Amino acid sequence: MGRLFGTDGIRGVANEKLTVELAVATGRAVAASLASGAKGTRTKKMILVGMDTRISSDMLANAISAGILSVGYDVINLGVVPTPAVAYLVRKYKARAGIMISASHNPYEFNGIKVFNSEGFKLADALEENVESMVLGEKPMPKCATGAGIGKLIQKPEALSEYVDFVCSTIEGDLSGLEVAFDCANGSSAATAKALFEKLGVKCHMLSDAPDGVNINTNCGSTHLENLIAYVKKNKLDIGIAFDGDADRVLCVDGKGEVVDGDMIMAIMSLDMKARGVLRGNAVVGTVMSNFGFVKFCEQNDIRFEATKVGDRYVLEEMLLDNYCLGGEQSGHIIFKDYATTGDGQLSAAQLLSYIKRSGKALNELKQVMTKYPQCIVNIRTTDAAKLAFYTDDDIKAILEDGAAKLGDTGRLLVRPSGTEPLIRVMTEGEDEAFTEAIAHQVAELIEEKLKQY
């Protein structure tokens, strides 16, 4: 078995890579890793466990809870919650850690394990490595508890309403007068979005909010916007909002049915925050995948743009380093650091809707502050062995150099293995949409052919 943690926790097909045995072992290892560095902390000897709506989540949440209980930690069972709710509640309940069972935007057969520390941040690399070493048999597992030392399972039925109240508290006033369509991806936000936004006064149109275990992210949510686009246009709404399976991402649709992605949302919000004097450092943190149009927007508006590797954990690391308060990804992971320690789709939506109401402008008008450059992304499905070969194969290096040379100064090429899926992503960007797309497909085909030998 290879290393377990990618850029967003442990992920794989349930009962293939991500087994019950692995979940039990991970629960034990997480508790043991936290215990080893817990002296002097004010956190309680308990761990929160939440999950999304996919059919395997019950199985894995119960398994990881059993592992935690078996080494003497209590478990607060949150049930179905958004991922950012776990990051918030772990601080509120003063727990040692929070674990989310979710594979985010992936199809239902996948699942994952995300771990947050007592401050609501993703585990440090050293702790992840310690967990991996125990699960992989390189270090001994902790001794199991017996008798009265075995952990207890605690129910917190009020957890969802506490999270809803928290998100509502991040905006001033209410959102009455707004009429919005929400696509919940048949995922975690189905448990919170309607209650949250109705409490803020929004007239809500709910889509894909009836999860059945296998329909999460299926032709809905932030990865499949077609239904939301059609609904917004048919019902003549000013805005539609889509979350992914665990509600840590958000994308929007304006009244014309045009997509407003994470980069554009950050452009809109950064101008508002700068005008209000709350954009600390006068900077926004993005990634190497941020649209070139967003980079240009920052230049034009005297806002510093900081780029990191792809992954919201790297965005957050940069934000913490220089105390920045706004960062995120084109995919819709947006971090409002003054309120949250991770990307939060519903919190981001509330912030955007609050600005829309304060400005009196429609989203279609607000998004004009940024011009998006044509961008093409081609995914190559591949294996773990091929992912490793990608970094060392000289022929692939030559393919990348040739593709970049063809785009020249009018565009850019970025090719990288996904940290969460068995994919290599080829991205091109430039002024000429047709040429940019042609180069992306050409490079992808050449790499795919080369990787067949691995």
C-alpha positions as a Markdown table, in Angstrom:
| # | Residue | x | y | z |
|---|---|---|---|---|
| 1 | Met | 0.0 | 0.0 | 0.0 |
| 2 | Gly | 1.2 | 3.5 | -0.8 |
| 3 | Arg | 1.1 | 6.5 | 1.5 |
| 4 | Leu | -2.5 | 7.3 | 2.6 |
| 5 | Phe | -2.9 | 11.1 | 2.7 |
| 6 | Gly | -3.3 | 13.2 | -0.4 |
| 7 | Thr | -3.9 | 16.9 | -0.5 |
| 8 | Asp | -7.4 | 16.5 | 1.0 |
| 9 | Gly | -7.1 | 13.5 | 3.4 |
| 10 | Ile | -7.4 | 9.8 | 2.6 |
| 11 | Arg | -9.6 | 9.0 | -0.4 |
| 12 | Gly | -10.6 | 6.0 | -2.4 |
| 13 | Val | -13.4 | 3.6 | -3.5 |
| 14 | Ala | -15.2 | 2.4 | -0.4 |
| 15 | Asn | -14.5 | -1.3 | 0.4 |
| 16 | Glu | -11.7 | -1.4 | -2.1 |
| 17 | Lys | -8.9 | 1.1 | -1.1 |
| 18 | Leu | -10.9 | 2.6 | 1.7 |
| 19 | Thr | -11.9 | -0.4 | 3.8 |
| 20 | Val | -13.6 | -0.8 | 7.2 |
| 21 | Glu | -10.3 | -2.2 | 8.5 |
| 22 | Leu | -8.4 | 0.9 | 7.3 |
| 23 | Ala | -11.0 | 3.2 | 8.9 |
| 24 | Val | -10.8 | 1.4 | 12.3 |
| 25 | Ala | -7.0 | 1.6 | 12.2 |
| 26 | Thr | -7.1 | 5.3 | 11.2 |
| 27 | Gly | -9.4 | 6.1 | 14.1 |
| 28 | Arg | -7.0 | 4.4 | 16.5 |
| 29 | Ala | -4.0 | 6.1 | 15.0 |
| 30 | Val | -5.5 | 9.6 | 14.9 |
| 31 | Ala | -6.4 | 9.3 | 18.6 |
| 32 | Ala | -2.9 | 8.0 | 19.5 |
| 33 | Ser | -1.2 | 10.7 | 17.5 |
| 34 | Leu | -3.2 | 13.4 | 19.2 |
| 35 | Ala | -2.6 | 11.9 | 22.6 |
| 36 | Ser | 1.1 | 12.0 | 22.2 |
| 37 | Gly | 1.1 | 15.8 | 21.9 |
| 38 | Ala | -1.9 | 16.7 | 24.1 |
| 39 | Lys | -0.2 | 17.5 | 27.4 |
| 40 | Gly | -1.0 | 20.9 | 28.7 |
| 41 | Thr | -3.8 | 21.5 | 26.2 |
| 42 | Arg | -7.3 | 22.6 | 27.2 |
| 43 | Thr | -9.0 | 20.2 | 24.8 |
| 44 | Lys | -11.2 | 17.4 | 25.9 |
| 45 | Lys | -10.4 | 13.7 | 25.3 |
| 46 | Met | -12.9 | 13.4 | 22.5 |
| 47 | Ile | -13.1 | 13.5 | 18.7 |
| 48 | Leu | -16.0 | 14.7 | 16.5 |
| 49 | Val | -17.1 | 12.5 | 13.6 |
| 50 | Gly | -19.3 | 13.8 | 10.8 |
| 51 | Met | -20.2 | 12.4 | 7.4 |
| 52 | Asp | -21.8 | 13.3 | 4.0 |
| 53 | Thr | -24.7 | 11.4 | 2.5 |
| 54 | Arg | -23.1 | 8.7 | 0.4 |
| 55 | Ile | -24.1 | 5.1 | 1.1 |
| 56 | Ser | -20.8 | 4.1 | 2.5 |
| 57 | Ser | -20.5 | 7.0 | 5.0 |
| 58 | Asp | -22.5 | 5.2 | 7.7 |
| 59 | Met | -20.2 | 2.2 | 7.5 |
| 60 | Leu | -17.0 | 4.2 | 7.6 |
| 61 | Ala | -18.1 | 6.7 | 10.2 |
| 62 | Asn | -19.1 | 3.8 | 12.5 |
| 63 | Ala | -15.8 | 2.0 | 11.8 |
| 64 | Ile | -13.6 | 5.0 | 12.5 |
| 65 | Ser | -15.7 | 5.8 | 15.6 |
| 66 | Ala | -15.1 | 2.2 | 16.8 |
| 67 | Gly | -11.4 | 2.6 | 16.4 |
| 68 | Ile | -11.4 | 5.9 | 18.4 |
| 69 | Leu | -13.6 | 4.4 | 21.2 |
| 70 | Ser | -11.4 | 1.3 | 21.4 |
| 71 | Val | -8.4 | 3.4 | 22.6 |
| 72 | Gly | -10.3 | 5.3 | 25.2 |
| 73 | Tyr | -11.4 | 8.5 | 23.4 |
| 74 | Asp | -15.1 | 9.6 | 23.4 |
| 75 | Val | -16.7 | 10.3 | 20.1 |
| 76 | Ile | -19.3 | 13.0 | 19.4 |
| 77 | Asn | -21.4 | 11.7 | 16.5 |
| 78 | Leu | -22.5 | 14.6 | 14.4 |
| 79 | Gly | -24.3 | 12.6 | 11.7 |
| 80 | Val | -24.7 | 14.3 | 8.3 |
| 81 | Val | -23.0 | 17.7 | 8.3 |
| 82 | Pro | -21.0 | 19.9 | 6.0 |
| 83 | Thr | -17.2 | 19.5 | 6.3 |
| 84 | Pro | -16.8 | 23.1 | 7.5 |
| 85 | Ala | -19.3 | 22.5 | 10.3 |
| 86 | Val | -16.8 | 19.9 | 11.7 |
| 87 | Ala | -14.0 | 22.4 | 11.5 |
| 88 | Tyr | -16.2 | 25.0 | 13.4 |
| 89 | Leu | -17.7 | 22.6 | 16.0 |
| 90 | Val | -14.3 | 21.1 | 16.9 |
| 91 | Arg | -13.4 | 24.5 | 18.3 |
| 92 | Lys | -16.7 | 25.2 | 19.9 |
| 93 | Tyr | -16.8 | 21.8 | 21.7 |
| 94 | Lys | -13.0 | 22.0 | 22.6 |
| 95 | Ala | -12.4 | 18.6 | 21.1 |
| 96 | Arg | -9.0 | 17.1 | 20.3 |
| 97 | Ala | -9.9 | 16.6 | 16.6 |
| 98 | Gly | -12.7 | 16.4 | 14.1 |
| 99 | Ile | -13.0 | 13.8 | 11.4 |
| 100 | Met | -15.2 | 14.1 | 8.3 |
| 101 | Ile | -16.2 | 11.1 | 6.2 |
| 102 | Ser | -16.6 | 12.5 | 2.7 |
| 103 | Ala | -15.2 | 12.3 | -0.8 |
| 104 | Ser | -16.3 | 15.9 | -1.5 |
| 105 | His | -17.2 | 16.3 | -5.2 |
| 106 | Asn | -16.3 | 12.7 | -6.2 |
| 107 | Pro | -18.9 | 10.1 | -7.4 |
| 108 | Tyr | -20.8 | 8.2 | -4.7 |
| 109 | Glu | -18.7 | 5.0 | -4.8 |
| 110 | Phe | -15.7 | 7.0 | -3.5 |
| 111 | Asn | -15.3 | 8.1 | 0.1 |
| 112 | Gly | -12.7 | 9.8 | 2.2 |
| 113 | Ile | -11.4 | 10.7 | 5.6 |
| 114 | Lys | -10.5 | 14.3 | 6.4 |
| 115 | Val | -9.0 | 15.1 | 9.8 |
| 116 | Phe | -9.0 | 18.5 | 11.6 |
| 117 | Asn | -7.0 | 19.4 | 14.7 |
| 118 | Ser | -8.3 | 21.1 | 17.8 |
| 119 | Glu | -8.1 | 24.5 | 16.1 |
| 120 | Gly | -10.1 | 23.4 | 13.1 |
| 121 | Phe | -7.1 | 23.2 | 10.7 |
| 122 | Lys | -6.1 | 20.2 | 8.7 |
| 123 | Leu | -3.5 | 18.0 | 10.4 |
| 124 | Ala | 0.1 | 19.1 | 10.1 |
| 125 | Asp | 2.3 | 16.9 | 7.9 |
| 126 | Ala | 4.1 | 15.4 | 10.9 |
| 127 | Leu | 0.9 | 14.2 | 12.4 |
| 128 | Glu | -0.4 | 12.8 | 9.1 |
| 129 | Glu | 2.9 | 10.9 | 8.7 |
| 130 | Asn | 2.6 | 9.5 | 12.2 |
| 131 | Val | -0.9 | 8.3 | 11.5 |
| 132 | Glu | 0.2 | 6.8 | 8.2 |
| 133 | Ser | 3.1 | 5.0 | 9.9 |
| 134 | Met | 0.9 | 3.3 | 12.4 |
| 135 | Val | -1.8 | 2.3 | 9.9 |
| 136 | Leu | 0.8 | 0.9 | 7.6 |
| 137 | Gly | 2.4 | -1.1 | 10.3 |
| 138 | Glu | 5.7 | 0.9 | 10.5 |
| 139 | Lys | 4.9 | 2.0 | 14.1 |
| 140 | Pro | 3.0 | 0.1 | 16.8 |
| 141 | Met | -0.7 | 0.8 | 17.3 |
| 142 | Pro | -1.8 | 2.1 | 20.7 |
| 143 | Lys | -2.9 | -0.4 | 23.3 |
| 144 | Cys | -6.7 | -0.9 | 23.3 |
| 145 | Ala | -8.6 | 0.3 | 26.4 |
| 146 | Thr | -10.6 | -2.1 | 28.6 |
| 147 | Gly | -13.3 | -1.8 | 31.2 |
| 148 | Ala | -14.2 | 1.8 | 32.2 |
| 149 | Gly | -11.4 | 3.1 | 30.0 |
| 150 | Ile | -13.3 | 2.4 | 26.7 |
| 151 | Gly | -14.7 | 5.6 | 25.1 |
| 152 | Lys | -18.3 | 6.7 | 25.0 |
| 153 | Leu | -20.4 | 7.6 | 22.0 |
| 154 | Ile | -22.2 | 11.0 | 22.5 |
| 155 | Gln | -25.0 | 12.4 | 20.4 |
| 156 | Lys | -25.3 | 16.1 | 19.7 |
| 157 | Pro | -28.7 | 16.7 | 17.9 |
| 158 | Glu | -28.2 | 20.5 | 18.4 |
| 159 | Ala | -24.9 | 20.5 | 16.3 |
| 160 | Leu | -26.5 | 21.5 | 13.0 |
| 161 | Ser | -28.5 | 24.4 | 14.4 |
| 162 | Glu | -25.3 | 25.6 | 16.2 |
| 163 | Tyr | -23.5 | 25.7 | 12.9 |
| 164 | Val | -26.4 | 27.4 | 11.1 |
| 165 | Asp | -26.4 | 30.1 | 13.8 |
| 166 | Phe | -22.7 | 30.6 | 13.4 |
| 167 | Val | -22.9 | 31.2 | 9.6 |
| 168 | Cys | -25.8 | 33.6 | 10.2 |
| 169 | Ser | -23.7 | 35.5 | 12.7 |
| 170 | Thr | -21.1 | 36.3 | 10.1 |
| 171 | Ile | -23.2 | 38.9 | 8.2 |
| 172 | Glu | -24.9 | 42.0 | 9.4 |
| 173 | Gly | -28.7 | 42.4 | 9.0 |
| 174 | Asp | -30.5 | 39.8 | 6.9 |
| 175 | Leu | -31.0 | 38.8 | 3.2 |
| 176 | Ser | -34.7 | 39.5 | 2.9 |
| 177 | Gly | -35.8 | 40.4 | -0.6 |
| 178 | Leu | -33.4 | 38.0 | -2.3 |
| 179 | Glu | -34.8 | 35.0 | -4.2 |
| 180 | Val | -32.2 | 32.3 | -4.8 |
| 181 | Ala | -32.0 | 28.8 | -6.2 |
| 182 | Phe | -29.8 | 26.4 | -4.2 |
| 183 | Asp | -28.4 | 23.1 | -5.6 |
| 184 | Cys | -27.3 | 20.9 | -2.7 |
| 185 | Ala | -25.7 | 18.2 | -4.8 |
| 186 | Asn | -27.8 | 15.7 | -2.8 |
| 187 | Gly | -25.0 | 16.1 | -0.2 |
| 188 | Ser | -24.3 | 17.6 | 3.2 |
| 189 | Ser | -25.9 | 21.0 | 2.5 |
| 190 | Ala | -29.2 | 19.3 | 2.1 |
| 191 | Ala | -29.2 | 19.1 | 5.9 |
| 192 | Thr | -28.5 | 22.8 | 6.5 |
| 193 | Ala | -29.0 | 25.1 | 3.5 |
| 194 | Lys | -32.7 | 25.6 | 3.6 |
| 195 | Ala | -32.8 | 26.3 | 7.3 |
| 196 | Leu | -29.8 | 28.6 | 7.1 |
| 197 | Phe | -30.9 | 30.8 | 4.2 |
| 198 | Glu | -34.5 | 30.9 | 5.2 |
| 199 | Lys | -33.4 | 32.1 | 8.7 |
| 200 | Leu | -31.5 | 34.9 | 6.9 |
| 201 | Gly | -34.7 | 35.8 | 5.0 |
| 202 | Val | -33.9 | 34.4 | 1.6 |
| 203 | Lys | -36.8 | 33.0 | -0.5 |
| 204 | Cys | -35.3 | 29.6 | -1.3 |
| 205 | His | -35.8 | 27.4 | -4.3 |
| 206 | Met | -34.2 | 24.0 | -3.4 |
| 207 | Leu | -32.7 | 21.6 | -6.0 |
| 208 | Ser | -31.1 | 18.2 | -5.5 |
| 209 | Asp | -31.8 | 18.2 | -1.7 |
| 210 | Ala | -33.1 | 14.7 | -1.4 |
| 211 | Pro | -30.1 | 12.4 | -0.9 |
| 212 | Asp | -30.6 | 8.6 | -1.2 |
| 213 | Gly | -27.0 | 7.4 | -0.7 |
| 214 | Val | -26.1 | 7.1 | -4.4 |
| 215 | Asn | -27.3 | 10.3 | -6.0 |
| 216 | Ile | -24.7 | 12.6 | -4.4 |
| 217 | Asn | -23.0 | 14.8 | -7.1 |
| 218 | Thr | -24.9 | 12.9 | -9.8 |
| 219 | Asn | -25.8 | 15.4 | -12.5 |
| 220 | Cys | -26.1 | 18.1 | -9.8 |
| 221 | Gly | -24.1 | 20.4 | -7.6 |
| 222 | Ser | -21.0 | 22.4 | -8.3 |
| 223 | Thr | -19.6 | 19.9 | -10.8 |
| 224 | His | -22.8 | 19.7 | -12.9 |
| 225 | Leu | -24.4 | 23.1 | -13.2 |
| 226 | Glu | -26.7 | 22.4 | -16.1 |
| 227 | Asn | -29.9 | 21.9 | -14.0 |
| 228 | Leu | -29.2 | 25.0 | -12.0 |
| 229 | Ile | -28.6 | 27.1 | -15.1 |
| 230 | Ala | -31.8 | 25.9 | -16.7 |
| 231 | Tyr | -33.8 | 26.6 | -13.5 |
| 232 | Val | -32.4 | 30.1 | -12.9 |
| 233 | Lys | -33.2 | 31.1 | -16.5 |
| 234 | Lys | -36.7 | 29.5 | -16.5 |
| 235 | Asn | -37.7 | 31.1 | -13.3 |
| 236 | Lys | -36.0 | 34.5 | -14.1 |
| 237 | Leu | -33.9 | 34.5 | -10.9 |
| 238 | Asp | -30.9 | 36.8 | -10.4 |
| 239 | Ile | -28.8 | 34.0 | -8.9 |
| 240 | Gly | -28.3 | 30.3 | -8.4 |
| 241 | Ile | -25.9 | 28.8 | -5.9 |
| 242 | Ala | -24.4 | 25.3 | -6.1 |
| 243 | Phe | -22.5 | 23.4 | -3.4 |
| 244 | Asp | -20.5 | 20.2 | -3.8 |
| 245 | Gly | -21.1 | 17.0 | -1.9 |
| 246 | Asp | -19.7 | 18.1 | 1.5 |
| 247 | Ala | -20.5 | 21.8 | 1.0 |
| 248 | Asp | -16.9 | 23.2 | 1.3 |
| 249 | Arg | -17.2 | 24.6 | -2.3 |
| 250 | Val | -19.6 | 27.0 | -3.9 |
| 251 | Leu | -20.1 | 28.1 | -7.5 |
| 252 | Cys | -22.8 | 30.5 | -8.7 |
| 253 | Val | -24.9 | 31.1 | -11.8 |
| 254 | Asp | -26.1 | 34.6 | -12.7 |
| 255 | Gly | -29.4 | 35.7 | -14.2 |
| 256 | Lys | -28.2 | 35.1 | -17.7 |
| 257 | Gly | -27.2 | 31.5 | -16.9 |
| 258 | Glu | -23.5 | 32.3 | -16.9 |
| 259 | Val | -21.2 | 30.6 | -14.4 |
| 260 | Val | -19.5 | 32.7 | -11.7 |
| 261 | Asp | -16.6 | 30.6 | -10.4 |
| 262 | Gly | -14.4 | 30.9 | -7.3 |
| 263 | Asp | -12.0 | 33.3 | -8.9 |
| 264 | Met | -14.8 | 35.6 | -9.9 |
| 265 | Ile | -16.4 | 35.4 | -6.4 |
| 266 | Met | -13.1 | 36.3 | -4.8 |
| 267 | Ala | -12.7 | 39.2 | -7.3 |
| 268 | Ile | -16.1 | 40.6 | -6.3 |
| 269 | Met | -15.6 | 40.1 | -2.6 |
| 270 | Ser | -12.0 | 41.4 | -2.5 |
| 271 | Leu | -13.2 | 44.8 | -3.9 |
| 272 | Asp | -16.0 | 45.0 | -1.3 |
| 273 | Met | -13.6 | 44.0 | 1.5 |
| 274 | Lys | -11.0 | 46.5 | 0.3 |
| 275 | Ala | -13.6 | 49.3 | 0.1 |
| 276 | Arg | -14.6 | 48.5 | 3.7 |
| 277 | Gly | -11.0 | 48.4 | 4.9 |
| 278 | Val | -11.0 | 44.8 | 6.0 |
| 279 | Leu | -8.8 | 43.2 | 3.3 |
| 280 | Arg | -5.8 | 42.6 | 5.4 |
| 281 | Gly | -2.5 | 43.0 | 3.7 |
| 282 | Asn | -4.4 | 44.2 | 0.7 |
| 283 | Ala | -3.9 | 40.7 | -0.7 |
| 284 | Val | -5.8 | 37.7 | -2.0 |
| 285 | Val | -4.3 | 34.2 | -2.0 |
| 286 | Gly | -5.0 | 31.9 | -5.0 |
| 287 | Thr | -3.2 | 29.0 | -6.7 |
| 288 | Val | -1.2 | 28.3 | -9.8 |
| 289 | Met | -4.6 | 27.3 | -11.3 |
| 290 | Ser | -6.2 | 30.6 | -10.7 |
| 291 | Asn | -7.4 | 32.2 | -14.0 |
| 292 | Phe | -5.0 | 34.6 | -15.5 |
| 293 | Gly | -7.9 | 37.1 | -15.7 |
| 294 | Phe | -8.0 | 37.1 | -11.9 |
| 295 | Val | -4.3 | 37.9 | -11.8 |
| 296 | Lys | -4.9 | 40.8 | -14.1 |
| 297 | Phe | -7.9 | 41.9 | -12.0 |
| 298 | Cys | -5.6 | 42.1 | -9.0 |
| 299 | Glu | -3.0 | 44.1 | -10.9 |
| 300 | Gln | -5.6 | 46.6 | -12.1 |
| 301 | Asn | -7.1 | 47.1 | -8.7 |
| 302 | Asp | -3.9 | 47.4 | -6.7 |
| 303 | Ile | -4.5 | 44.1 | -4.9 |
| 304 | Arg | -1.5 | 41.8 | -4.3 |
| 305 | Phe | -2.0 | 38.3 | -5.6 |
| 306 | Glu | -0.2 | 35.4 | -3.9 |
| 307 | Ala | -0.1 | 32.0 | -5.7 |
| 308 | Thr | 0.3 | 28.6 | -4.0 |
| 309 | Lys | 0.2 | 25.0 | -5.1 |
| 310 | Val | -3.2 | 23.6 | -5.8 |
| 311 | Gly | -5.1 | 22.6 | -2.7 |
| 312 | Asp | -7.0 | 24.7 | -0.1 |
| 313 | Arg | -4.5 | 23.5 | 2.6 |
| 314 | Tyr | -1.7 | 25.3 | 0.8 |
| 315 | Val | -3.9 | 28.4 | 0.3 |
| 316 | Leu | -4.6 | 28.4 | 4.1 |
| 317 | Glu | -0.9 | 27.9 | 4.9 |
| 318 | Glu | 0.0 | 31.1 | 3.0 |
| 319 | Met | -2.9 | 33.0 | 4.6 |
| 320 | Leu | -1.7 | 32.0 | 8.0 |
| 321 | Leu | 1.9 | 32.9 | 7.2 |
| 322 | Asp | 1.1 | 36.6 | 6.4 |
| 323 | Asn | -2.3 | 36.9 | 8.3 |
| 324 | Tyr | -4.3 | 37.3 | 5.0 |
| 325 | Cys | -8.1 | 37.0 | 5.3 |
| 326 | Leu | -9.3 | 36.0 | 1.8 |
| 327 | Gly | -8.1 | 33.1 | -0.3 |
| 328 | Gly | -9.3 | 30.3 | -2.4 |
| 329 | Glu | -9.5 | 28.3 | -5.6 |
| 330 | Gln | -11.3 | 28.6 | -8.9 |
| 331 | Ser | -13.2 | 25.4 | -8.0 |
| 332 | Gly | -15.0 | 27.3 | -5.3 |
| 333 | His | -13.0 | 26.5 | -2.1 |
| 334 | Ile | -13.1 | 30.0 | -0.6 |
| 335 | Ile | -11.7 | 30.8 | 2.8 |
| 336 | Phe | -12.9 | 33.8 | 4.8 |
| 337 | Lys | -10.2 | 33.5 | 7.5 |
| 338 | Asp | -11.9 | 36.0 | 9.9 |
| 339 | Tyr | -14.7 | 33.5 | 10.2 |
| 340 | Ala | -13.5 | 30.0 | 9.2 |
| 341 | Thr | -10.4 | 27.8 | 9.1 |
| 342 | Thr | -11.3 | 26.0 | 5.9 |
| 343 | Gly | -13.3 | 26.5 | 2.7 |
| 344 | Asp | -17.0 | 26.9 | 3.5 |
| 345 | Gly | -19.5 | 27.0 | 0.6 |
| 346 | Gln | -22.5 | 28.2 | 2.6 |
| 347 | Leu | -20.5 | 30.8 | 4.5 |
| 348 | Ser | -19.1 | 32.1 | 1.2 |
| 349 | Ala | -22.6 | 32.2 | -0.3 |
| 350 | Ala | -23.9 | 34.2 | 2.7 |
| 351 | Gln | -21.0 | 36.7 | 2.3 |
| 352 | Leu | -21.7 | 37.1 | -1.4 |
| 353 | Leu | -25.5 | 37.4 | -1.0 |
| 354 | Ser | -24.9 | 40.0 | 1.7 |
| 355 | Tyr | -22.8 | 42.1 | -0.6 |
| 356 | Ile | -25.4 | 41.7 | -3.4 |
| 357 | Lys | -28.1 | 43.1 | -1.1 |
| 358 | Arg | -25.9 | 45.9 | 0.2 |
| 359 | Ser | -24.8 | 47.0 | -3.3 |
| 360 | Gly | -28.3 | 46.7 | -4.8 |
| 361 | Lys | -26.7 | 45.2 | -7.9 |
| 362 | Ala | -27.3 | 41.9 | -9.7 |
| 363 | Leu | -24.6 | 39.3 | -9.8 |
| 364 | Asn | -24.3 | 39.7 | -13.5 |
| 365 | Glu | -23.3 | 43.3 | -13.0 |
| 366 | Leu | -21.0 | 42.7 | -10.2 |
| 367 | Lys | -19.0 | 40.0 | -12.0 |
| 368 | Gln | -18.0 | 42.5 | -14.7 |
| 369 | Val | -15.1 | 43.6 | -12.5 |
| 370 | Met | -13.1 | 40.6 | -13.9 |
| 371 | Thr | -12.6 | 39.3 | -17.4 |
| 372 | Lys | -12.0 | 35.6 | -17.5 |
| 373 | Tyr | -9.4 | 34.2 | -19.9 |
| 374 | Pro | -10.3 | 31.1 | -21.9 |
| 375 | Gln | -9.1 | 28.0 | -20.1 |
| 376 | Cys | -9.2 | 24.4 | -21.0 |
| 377 | Ile | -8.8 | 21.5 | -18.6 |
| 378 | Val | -8.4 | 17.9 | -19.9 |
| 379 | Asn | -8.3 | 15.0 | -17.4 |
| 380 | Ile | -6.2 | 11.9 | -18.1 |
| 381 | Arg | -7.3 | 8.9 | -16.1 |
| 382 | Thr | -4.3 | 7.0 | -14.9 |
| 383 | Thr | -2.7 | 4.9 | -12.2 |
| 384 | Asp | -0.6 | 5.7 | -9.1 |
| 385 | Ala | 2.5 | 4.2 | -10.8 |
| 386 | Ala | 1.9 | 6.5 | -13.8 |
| 387 | Lys | 1.5 | 9.5 | -11.5 |
| 388 | Leu | 4.9 | 8.9 | -10.1 |
| 389 | Ala | 6.4 | 8.3 | -13.6 |
| 390 | Phe | 5.0 | 11.7 | -14.7 |
| 391 | Tyr | 7.6 | 13.5 | -12.6 |
| 392 | Thr | 10.6 | 11.6 | -13.9 |
| 393 | Asp | 9.9 | 10.7 | -17.6 |
| 394 | Asp | 12.1 | 12.7 | -19.9 |
| 395 | Asp | 9.8 | 12.3 | -22.9 |
| 396 | Ile | 6.9 | 13.8 | -20.8 |
| 397 | Lys | 9.2 | 16.7 | -19.9 |
| 398 | Ala | 9.8 | 17.3 | -23.6 |
| 399 | Ile | 6.1 | 17.2 | -24.3 |
| 400 | Leu | 5.5 | 19.9 | -21.7 |
| 401 | Glu | 8.3 | 22.1 | -23.0 |
| 402 | Asp | 6.9 | 21.9 | -26.5 |
| 403 | Gly | 3.4 | 22.7 | -25.4 |
| 404 | Ala | 4.5 | 25.7 | -23.4 |
| 405 | Ala | 6.6 | 27.0 | -26.3 |
| 406 | Lys | 3.6 | 26.8 | -28.7 |
| 407 | Leu | 1.5 | 28.9 | -26.3 |
| 408 | Gly | 4.3 | 31.4 | -25.9 |
| 409 | Asp | 3.7 | 34.7 | -24.0 |
| 410 | Thr | 0.0 | 34.7 | -24.8 |
| 411 | Gly | -0.9 | 31.7 | -22.7 |
| 412 | Arg | 0.3 | 29.2 | -20.2 |
| 413 | Leu | 0.4 | 25.4 | -19.7 |
| 414 | Leu | 0.1 | 23.7 | -16.4 |
| 415 | Val | 0.1 | 19.9 | -16.0 |
| 416 | Arg | -0.2 | 18.2 | -12.6 |
| 417 | Pro | -1.4 | 14.9 | -11.0 |
| 418 | Ser | -4.5 | 15.3 | -8.9 |
| 419 | Gly | -4.0 | 14.9 | -5.2 |
| 420 | Thr | -7.5 | 13.4 | -4.6 |
| 421 | Glu | -8.3 | 11.4 | -7.8 |
| 422 | Pro | -6.5 | 8.9 | -10.2 |
| 423 | Leu | -6.1 | 11.7 | -12.7 |
| 424 | Ile | -3.5 | 13.9 | -14.3 |
| 425 | Arg | -4.9 | 17.3 | -15.2 |
| 426 | Val | -3.8 | 19.3 | -18.3 |
| 427 | Met | -4.7 | 23.0 | -18.2 |
| 428 | Thr | -4.0 | 25.6 | -20.9 |
| 429 | Glu | -5.0 | 29.2 | -20.8 |
| 430 | Gly | -4.7 | 32.0 | -23.3 |
| 431 | Glu | -6.2 | 34.7 | -25.4 |
| 432 | Asp | -7.2 | 32.5 | -28.3 |
| 433 | Glu | -9.7 | 30.0 | -27.1 |
| 434 | Ala | -9.6 | 27.5 | -30.0 |
| 435 | Phe | -5.8 | 27.4 | -30.1 |
| 436 | Thr | -5.7 | 27.1 | -26.3 |
| 437 | Glu | -8.1 | 24.1 | -26.4 |
| 438 | Ala | -6.2 | 22.4 | -29.2 |
| 439 | Ile | -2.9 | 22.6 | -27.3 |
| 440 | Ala | -4.5 | 21.1 | -24.2 |
| 441 | His | -5.9 | 18.1 | -26.1 |
| 442 | Gln | -2.7 | 17.6 | -28.0 |
| 443 | Val | -0.6 | 17.6 | -24.8 |
| 444 | Ala | -3.1 | 15.3 | -23.1 |
| 445 | Glu | -3.1 | 12.7 | -25.9 |
| 446 | Leu | 0.7 | 12.6 | -26.0 |
| 447 | Ile | 1.0 | 12.2 | -22.2 |
| 448 | Glu | -1.7 | 9.6 | -22.1 |
| 449 | Glu | 0.0 | 7.5 | -24.8 |
| 450 | Lys | 3.3 | 7.8 | -23.1 |
| 451 | Leu | 1.9 | 6.7 | -19.7 |
| 452 | Lys | 0.4 | 3.5 | -21.1 |
| 453 | Gln | 3.7 | 1.7 | -20.5 |
| 454 | Tyr | 3.5 | 2.2 | -16.7 |
